[in-house]
């Protein structure tokens, strides 16, 4: 067997550069580059290999390790998981900064390869700078923190271990059911150690992503359940998008007259004006989706993990005879809600059931209820999109201006935390597939700006707009500087309502006094955070990074700002001051929260009692 002598890092990059996937006959180069920050635990090992003239993988310089990883996630998500980036960091703080992003990737089933630096495998210089020493377990380092949030975890303690580590890493990264964060920790001494690697390991490798074909029995069980149903209902999850099953779901619902509600991950796979599309479902769902879901006697959950926001904490499906069937490549998700599990590919399963001879002539009993619900909701969204706000600019109006008037129809809208995802799941009208980019599996504040950069790298010819609250922007916007550095135009719309008002809404809904969520100064008399509001100039902040900063306080100013932003060549931040509490609110939905049962505040006690009444209505498993 022929070999080539390389350092572990050099061999790693050659391996990454030669990974391909094959999906439905199309071969795609899988790894597109590496995001990272060259701390001392990575720069002379993997950094040397990345800096070498022979390296073909682009390196993107992050400004915060979490932001860099979110950019990598945004890139993979926008590519429908068909292309990925790796992310690297130093040991210690740099590595730990990525743990939140790893959790975000795993919760959303998005493939990201994490390559944190690690302590010396030889242990001779211990304790090295930034190394955490745990006296009870010396093998446990900062990189072990990734174990809880990774779908696969490994550490390369000898250069030859790289081979099994990377084969297993890509086994998981390319698995539609198991994908998420994959962490391979790289001790800083091993990164520079040489070994004679087999050229076979470094050669082009194609990972075939096979569709899991539904068995005859699985198809028959779904057909039987549907044939017995009068009011079936489909939940369109992210698995529909990643399976490429939008056309099949559309045909399935059209043929059998079945409405569907969208999850955050699935929204936009089928366009908003489809006659069976009821928009978002659940706690942050639409009136149309939630009203009909309560009547359903069969719920077909396709490619969704059935989170509490989708099911309204298992409260939404009020019909006592309602049954569940779950189509999912992940058996873990297919068994939720006591569903009949169909562990198979969404595209193939929907196509098989649509063709089933025994369903010839079958139509649901929804009648004109679907069209009526859609029309009622359309009128409500039109009202929200055009409503005048005496204070200037409402959040709902700002979204309406972006969605209905200002942005190109193929612009990619990115968001991920606060009240904005709630509003967008309800009211955003997706007119081009793949343009609704939402992280809500983890609802990670700070995803938005970094992910917009990742989405722009994935779709350089499209406008990419991050719609972000002031809280999330403040938490993490450092990759705006990376966008400036790379010359990648993203538009960041900051909807500033001076606080964490999403959580303030939750606080107030449970009878709790408003405290700790609005951006206020400390009152000298009371000692509490209830003084005057803090005013921030986000446009000036953007200018300090080298981006264009624009400001808007009214609808007309907002329109002018967005139109100017669309003409700019580089990154733009629009500081849009919106009225507090001007977002949308729940439409026949509920969310279970842990309200205090004992309190000196009667309003809290009342809220806890009301929650007990709703808990009694929920499904138990």
Secondary structure, 3 states (H helix, E strand, C coil): CCEEEEEHHHHHHHHHHCEEEEECCEEEECEEEEEECCCCCCCCCHHHHHHCCCCCCEEEECCCHHHHHHHHHHHHHHCCCCCEEEEEECCCHHHHHCHHHHHHHHHHCCCEEEEEEECCCCCCCCCCCCCCCCCCCCCCCHHHHHHHHCCEEEEECCHHHHHHHHHHHHHHHCCCCCCCEEEEEEEHHHHCCEEEEEHHHHCCEEEECCCCCCCHHHHHHHHHHHHHCCCEEEEECHHHHHHCCHHHHHHHHHHHCCEEEECCCCCCCCCCCCCCEEEECCCCCCHHHHHHHCCCCEEEEECCCCCHHHHCCCCCCCCCCCEEEEECCCHHHHCHHHCEEECCCHHHHHHHHHCCHHHCCCCCCCCCHHHHHHHHHHHHHHHHHHCCCCCCCCHHHHHHHHHHHHCCCCCEEEECCCHHHHHHHHHCCCCCCCCEEECCCCCCCCHHHHHHHHHHHHCCCCCEEEEEEHHHHHHCCCHHHHHHHHCCCCEEEEEECCECHHHHHHHHHCCCCCCCCECECCCCCCCCCCCCECCCCHHHHHHHHCCEEEEECCHHHHHHHHHHHHHCCCCEEEEEECCCCCCCCCCCCCCCCCCCCCCCCHHHHHHHHHHHHHHCCCCCC
